[in-house]
């Protein structure tokens, strides 16, 4: 099920660290390099309070990752820092293949989960409900060098489940969805260039100019076969119109409240009225990332983790980032991130903690930023001088910082039997209602009244 | 009656030889089947112990619309009803053509059989590209010919018919079986018909088809079974969409088991599928006396 990834072993990582004398963030990685900048600072600051592990003990720590570019880069940073501190510990990294959650559940059932496992906001509820992950707060409390209190609560919430105490994931970054845009395309089309102050009306008006001047270009890289049903895209439209999809006690589904319907209608209008998105069902040759990279999509709403990829792959146009455009009631966006947790089957949980906590250290956060794979989520780093030393693109990386403050996390207190916005009945119902609305099979009101009834029926029986 | 030492020796040897198969069947077929039967009466999510719920999963399959069990069964029935005859007819047609005594026929046979040995997943991906509405070769060709482009897998009303059409791509196996059946028909029957003045159509209708009826019977049963087990192309190309137009029964079963963690329901769905396939096979066997002709009376 899993393929072993060839990675720099901890020994190699140590060598990299030892060989590196570059001062952190003095220079950002050039746009074309894939080298992760690891500095001596890692050795100095990594895990000063790790008293529970014998530094001379020899054992293996197992680590299951989903190996996409930014997660591999983050992993390399963790391995380097950990390897510097514990050179005798061998870290074996596996890259998950196929359906990730399915593989984790199978390993959990067999009782042989690796020590550290990749997680993400979409996995938090199912993994925690299934008891796959350990609560990290016990490690936090026992560790003087670390504190969850310095992390912005909205990003930490992506590793928590309402009604269940504990935090189950250290996030990789302060990931909020903001707007990447192709600056050249806007300028050459004679359309105004996006700013942090834009509203959706501003963007839609500019999009019409861009699409008119550039046939074959989609202004908003949302639609096709994926993405359009991601909660981080459409729930902010509901919230930005004053609604919310469910009551606070998760007993009443409110997708069809007037405010929610107004928000969903405005979201659906992007396809049906304004036609500034990728038509539903359209199969893009290399996905939405590829559409933006190829200059065929003018904007792309995504988390900061793509900065590194775009810096490496986009060479023929200028791009930047701005905050998510404002909606009538407020400017709001979705938070979505991946991160790492410790499995219930971990044989060396303390060592696993030492490995993953590096992510949330100031050093880890700075390295993540200077390698353009994440944005710091430590409150104490809000005005860190490291930002001034970054080289564009993006010019406006602050959009991710300011944008993080307007980020919301998904309503994830639904009863497990009803699923969530990511999976199960609720996901299926909402996806269906959205698709019916966009395809014009039903009106938004019809589709979401039906959806509400379906969800409500589950909520009523599952309470 | 006392048995000789040799008898017992051979008997023990016989059982020893079949033991791996018997053990394999018990451990890897009957064991899981019994386990899944038990699980079908429980609520079970792999990581928690199963909770007995009686017939609830079976009732839910028929009564809870959001589970879409009946819908997915209907999609599968339509697929089976259309694809099985289509495959049989095209495979038979291809076999009749390839049964001609012409030069180079072995190359044509190879060419038509090749798609069967290409890995299914690779084939499905290639078809996905070919049928891409805006970038695919199929629509580009239609455009060149001045014909309107197809929406293929991207619209609810064309997605299932497209998958039915794609099923023809895999006729190689059936075609070879038909070819073997055709070559097993005694030449004397055709000669007699020719002497009696039968034309091509009557020869086909009164000799070829009846003589092929055991082959058709075999392919019909295996075709129906595989149609009801349809999964990979829908999983890869459409994920059941758009709007559940290609939400096949096994895709639904897979999602309920591994995405929704409803193992009990998924097991119940598996048993319903098993019962449906057994029932259809039984009906076909019962009806075979009326239309399947064997050279030797059974």
Interface residues (C-beta under 8 A of the other chain):
Chain A: X99 X101 X102 X105 X106 X108 X109 X126 X130 X131 X132 X280 X281 X282 X283 X285 X419 X423 X424 X425 X428 X429 X432 X435 X436 X439 X441 X454 X457 X458
Chain B: X45 X46 X47 X48 X65 X66 X128 X132 X133 X134 X135 X151 X153 X154 X155 X156 X241 X242 X243 X244 X258 X259 X260 X261
